[in-house]
Amino acid sequence: SPILALVFTSDASVVYSTAEDRALSSWKTTSGKRILHKKNIDRSAPTCLALSPDEKILAVAASHIVLFDPNTFQPLRQLVGHVSPVSAMVFASSTELFSGCGADRHVARWNLESEAKTADGSFLATSPVVSLAVNATTGLLAAVGSDQILTVFRTSSTPKEAPATTIK
């Protein structure tokens, strides 16, 4: 089945993949040998992956986000709140995840230390979210939409504040 998303560990010894058949796999990069494989991880094909900086959480997104233990593929938690499939995700730290949704332009901030299963803040992109990047040192979040406009947000600001920068 075609692979839809990939993410490496920091030392590039392992790569995680998701595929159209709704499977999650991990692969040893030096040998190409599959380490783990889990079928039917969601009701729809996963759209993106993100690995926390401490490599203790593997976030897999489709119609919602499921956090897995990357060593066992055991589900740890489910994050609910997007109205359509998640199109981009990025960890800002081991306890903060940002996810973007294509259809609603919504970029959610998830505090993984909280017991809440919903986002604790959000930003609005100019069009359906295509890609996200975050700089944890500066607290800046960049979102690019399908209109190719790049918007930079200050993540430390309240969600209703205006973006820091918009580049057309």
C-alpha positions in Angstrom: 0.0 0.0 0.0 1.4 3.5 -0.8 3.1 5.3 2.1 1.5 8.6 3.0 3.8 10.0 5.8 7.2 9.4 7.3 9.2 10.6 10.3 12.7 9.8 11.5 14.1 9.4 15.0 16.7 12.1 15.9 19.6 9.7 15.1 17.9 8.4 11.9 18.2 4.8 13.1 14.4 4.3 12.8 11.8 5.7 10.4 8.1 5.5 11.1 5.6 5.2 8.2 1.8 5.3 7.6 0.1 3.9 4.5 -3.2 4.0 2.6 -4.1 0.7 4.2 -4.3 2.4 7.6 -1.1 0.7 8.9 1.6 2.1 11.1 5.1 0.6 10.7 8.6 1.3 12.1 11.7 0.4 10.1 15.4 0.0 11.0 17.2 2.3 8.5 20.5 0.4 8.4 18.9 -2.9 7.4 15.5 -1.9 6.0 14.0 -4.5 8.3 10.5 -3.8 9.7 10.5 -3.6 13.5 6.8 -3.1 14.3 3.6 -3.1 12.2 0.1 -2.3 13.4 -3.0 -2.5 11.1 -6.2 -0.5 11.1 -4.9 2.3 13.4 -7.8 4.6 12.3 -11.0 4.4 10.4 -9.4 6.5 7.6 -5.9 6.6 6.2 -3.4 8.6 8.3 -2.4 11.9 6.8 0.6 12.8 8.9 3.1 11.8 11.6 5.1 13.7 14.2 7.6 12.4 16.8 8.0 14.3 20.0 11.5 15.7 20.7 12.1 13.2 23.5 10.9 10.4 21.2 8.4 9.1 23.7 5.2 10.0 21.7 4.4 9.3 18.1 1.4 11.4 16.9 -0.6 9.9 14.1 -3.3 12.0 12.4 -6.2 11.2 10.2 -9.8 12.2 11.2 -8.4 12.9 14.7 -5.0 12.5 16.4 -3.9 9.4 18.3 -0.8 9.5 20.4 1.2 6.2 20.4 4.1 4.8 22.3 6.7 4.6 19.5 8.3 1.4 21.0 5.1 -0.7 21.2 2.5 1.2 19.1 0.2 1.0 22.1 -2.3 4.0 22.0 -1.7 6.5 24.8 -4.4 9.0 24.1 -6.7 10.4 21.5 -7.0 14.2 20.8 -10.4 15.2 19.5 -11.4 18.6 18.1 -10.8 19.0 14.3 -13.8 18.9 12.1 -12.0 17.4 9.1 -8.8 15.4 8.6 -5.6 16.9 10.0 -3.3 18.0 7.3 -0.1 19.0 9.3 1.4 18.5 12.8 4.5 19.6 14.6 5.7 19.2 18.2 7.0 22.5 19.8 8.2 20.5 22.8 7.6 17.1 24.4 4.4 18.4 25.9 3.1 20.8 23.2 1.8 19.7 19.8 0.3 21.9 17.0 -2.0 20.5 14.4 -3.5 22.1 11.4 -6.7 21.2 9.6 -7.2 21.5 5.9 -10.9 22.3 5.7 -11.4 24.7 8.5 -8.1 26.6 8.5 -7.8 25.9 12.2 -4.4 25.4 13.9 -4.9 23.8 17.3 -2.5 23.9 20.3 -2.5 20.8 22.4 -1.1 20.7 25.9 -0.2 17.1 26.4 0.4 17.5 30.2 -3.3 18.4 30.5 -5.9 15.7 30.9 -8.2 17.5 28.5 -8.7 15.8 25.1 -9.4 19.1 23.4 -7.2 21.9 22.2 -6.3 24.6 24.7 -5.8 27.4 22.1 -6.0 27.9 18.4 -4.9 30.1 15.5 -6.6 30.7 12.2 -4.7 30.4 8.9 -5.7 32.4 5.8 -6.7 29.2 3.9 -6.7 25.4 4.4 -3.5 24.5 6.2 -0.8 22.7 4.1 2.2 22.8 6.4 3.4 23.9 9.8 6.7 24.7 11.4 7.6 25.8 14.9 10.6 27.3 16.6 10.4 26.4 20.3 13.2 28.8 21.2 11.5 31.9 19.8 7.9 30.7 20.3 7.0 31.3 16.6 4.6 29.1 14.7 4.5 29.3 10.9 1.5 28.1 8.9 1.2 28.0 5.1 -2.1 27.6 3.5 -3.3 26.4 0.1 -3.3 30.0 -1.0 0.5 30.0 -0.5 0.3 32.7 2.2 2.7 32.1 5.1 1.5 33.4 8.4 3.7 33.5 11.5 2.1 33.5 14.9 3.6 34.1 18.4 2.6 31.0 20.3 3.0 32.8 23.6 0.3 35.2 22.6 -3.4 34.7 23.3 -5.1 32.9 20.4 -7.3 35.9 19.4 -4.3 38.2 18.8 -3.3 39.1 15.3 -0.5 37.2 13.6 3.0 38.4 14.0 3.7 38.4 10.3 1.8 37.6 7.1 3.9 37.0 3.9 2.2 36.8 0.5 
